[in-house]
Amino acid sequence: MIGIIHDYWRAYLYTDGYTMTGVAMTLWLLTAALVIGFCIALPLAIARNSRNPIVWVPVWIFVFVFTGTPLYAQLLIIYTGVYSLSIVQHTHFLNEFFRQGIDCTILAFGLNTGAYTTAIFAGAIRDTAFGEVEAARSLGMSNVTLYRRVIIPAALRRALPAYSNEVILMLHSTTLAFTATVPDILKIANDANAATYESFSAFGLAAILYLCISFTLIFLFRRAERHFLAFLRP
Amino acid sequence: MFNLHGYGPIILAGTLTTIELSILTLVLSFILGLIGASAKLSRSGIARAVATVYTTIIRGVPDLVLMLLLFYSLQIWLNDFTDFLNLRQFNLSPFTAGVITLGFIYGAYFTETFRGAFLAVPRGQMEAARSFGMRPLLAFRRILFPQMMRYALPALANNWQVILKATAIVSLIGLSDIIKATQDAGKGTFETFYFSVVAAAVYLVLTTVSNGVLLMLTRRYAIGVRKAAL
């Protein structure tokens, strides 16, 4: 245990001397995936609640496919599958993009969390009280203003508890990045295990680091809920 | 389109392995969940503390980390144990290791599900059962369990979908499940894209079919519950 900590603490936390690794890499993957996911989810959640089938059916299919299949299967399609297509290998830009494990990982994670977040946000938008919309309309708000001032802020607040769950699950999912040779915490633990055969210490350290990140995130979301959902407190 | 280049039987076998693994994991985590929920609701402080530590740690650590941790360590512990007793070495297969670790992990999620469901059954139901002279086990089987299931089913359905999707990572410890089979097929034929899409499609079919079954079960357990007509 002491030996692993002595040799690998830097790699577990932020760098192996060449690139960003460990906790820093895991947090970067998580942040990038969540930002992409959020940017996809907000417009799609609005589209999901549209009455026009040409608008909501594609969104429904996207959510259905990405929440119905394992993230690992999606990562394999994007990482090993897409790169084997000849059109990708012969287009300079695509070739450069899909050759990097980290690009593929972030793309897969972003799409995956985007689908789950779309489902969460769409549910929150659907739950908007009728009276709120009615009141906004009676004040002469246009559709854009109605969404910007009334529906979106309230829906995001309502979605916060479910969204915090999704963030924790996404943190757990980032461990799959090591299958695409991205040096996150688990990859370092795997290397330490291969070099020392001290499996319990190597993976145990990784487990402790993930536990700390989980607890920090839970704490931050509790604070956020207390702030943004203050009106729900008894 | 359905030309699997002769890899059909292997992919089918992999699919069956995935289904078997999911079902055994479900059974194990169901039992662990019932035990954990009883421990969390028991009067003994030690039982409550153990169950709380179990659910907190398991739900805070990613399943893949736990799986690798347990997969490598279980074998070492087992070897130490068999050496200690002078027994022959006993090797854990990836399948057994997968069921044990996934069952152990999702047992924590089931514990929370069942705890909420037990609390949702009115207290008077259990009191009435005891007043009729039912022993605790009989009261549990006839009174508590059927009513609890109605509250637990939506979360259970969700957990089942999560377990089904979580089995995909078991290929990383060497089990020939659907992912492993399709990856091998992809490498053998140089059609990696096609076969990885096949893997995802199989999962999509499995989740969709089980969704339908769970919907039917929800209806079955909600028999006799009247819904408010709005």
Interface residues (C-beta under 8 A of the other chain):
Chain A: F64 V65 G68 T69 P70 L71 Y72 A73 Q74 L76 I77 T80 G81 V82 Y83 S84 L85 L171 H172 S173 T174 T175 L176 T179 I185 L186 A189 N190 N193 S199 F200 F203 G204 A206 A207 Y210 L211 S214 F215
Chain B: I57 G60 V61 P62 D63 L64 V65 L66 L68 L69 Y72 S73 I76 K165 A166 T167 A168 I169 S171 L172 I179 Q183 G186 F190 E191 T192 F193 Y194 F195 S196 V197 A199 A200 Y203 L204 T207 T208
